Amino acid sequence: RLGRAARKAARAAARATTAERNHALSATADALLTSTDQIIYENQKDLKAGRGKGLDAAMLDRLELNQARIETMAEGLRKITELPDPVGEITDMQRLASGIKVGKMRVPLGVIGMIYESRPNVTADAAGLCLKSGNACILRGGSEALHSNLAILKCLKAGLMEAALDPNIVQLIPTTDRYAVGVMLQMQDCIDVIIPRGGKGLIERVTKESKIPVIK
């Protein structure tokens, strides 16, 4: 279901103008700031569960969201809006002997699957970069950050809707079951590229099991 929705949304992302994509990113940044209390509330659930599982202090620190970190997430999205739009950029133009000009044009990849661990701020960063480049994405964050990631996802979808874009441009797998990763890696009809971000074990598993091209 997520894959089919992402494939459809990818077409909307690719057609969106620079202004529309930047509008969605700015609106998401605003939503993060206005939803700070709710995000922190959901993050506390993850921190409590993490302490119960015996996560060490460094892991808990990476997991924690506070006002300053949420403000940094919002600022990161605003900085993405300031980046040049890569979609449609043409380079290496050459004129052939026949007189025809040829070159390389940057186009969206389609649907990007991102698998990452721990830090919930990656949810905003990854979605923001995918949207800026005209792609849809399916995100699978660390199981220890599920509540935080879902709270951030609500802000991302709110930003997309504020810009009149398909909210399914950004999706997140809403389960902690590791089996979901295996399923995701087989969805070659719905996902065009997989990007793992995390430890050696995660990257090795993704590389070994994926039927989709992997960018490490």
Salt bridges, closest charged atoms under 4 A:
ASP30 OD1 - ARG78 NH2 2.68
GLU42 OE1 - LYS45 NZ 3.28
ASP46 OD1 - HIS147 ND1 3.01
ASP61 OD1 - ARG69 NH2 3.08
ASP85 OD2 - ARG21 NH2 2.89
GLU89 OE1 - ARG106 NH1 3.46
ASP92 OD2 - LYS104 NZ 3.48
GLU162 OE2 - HIS23 NE2 3.89
ASP192 OD2 - ARG7 NH1 2.85
GLU204 OE2 - LYS200 NZ 3.95
GLU209 OE2 - ARG205 NE 3.12
